[in-house]
Amino acid sequence: MKKQSKKILSKETAIALKAELSKYSDTFNVSETQELVQEVVESVAENVLKEWIHSNMDRVVKKSIKEELNTIAKRKTSVKK
């Protein structure tokens, strides 16, 4: 099975975006722009993480519990022998 990429942007897209944004860097106060970008990224990342957790936590917890119970069961089985 092919592993799915977790990148949001391809390298080429990120380079193009950076080049496009740099055209406007003189127009804006750099520190204000950095703060704004940081706030936007934090907000988007928080929303994406909340959505992922809401969608996947049940599966992750069940898998972790199952793995741990299997480990405990194997340990108990090997001790009895």
PENORJO-V417025 format. One line per field, one symbol per residue. phi: phi as a letter, one per 40 degrees, with the letter a starting at -180 (. if undefined). psi: psi as a letter, one per 20 degrees, with the letter a starting at -180 (. if undefined). Layout:
BEGIN
phi->???
psi->???
END
This chain:
BEGIN
phi->.ccccbccbcdcccccccccccdbcccbcccccccccccccccccccccdcccccbddcccdccccccccccccccccccc
psi->ppppqjpgqrgggggggggghhhjhhhqpghgggggggggggggggggggggghhigggggggggggghgggggghghhh.
END
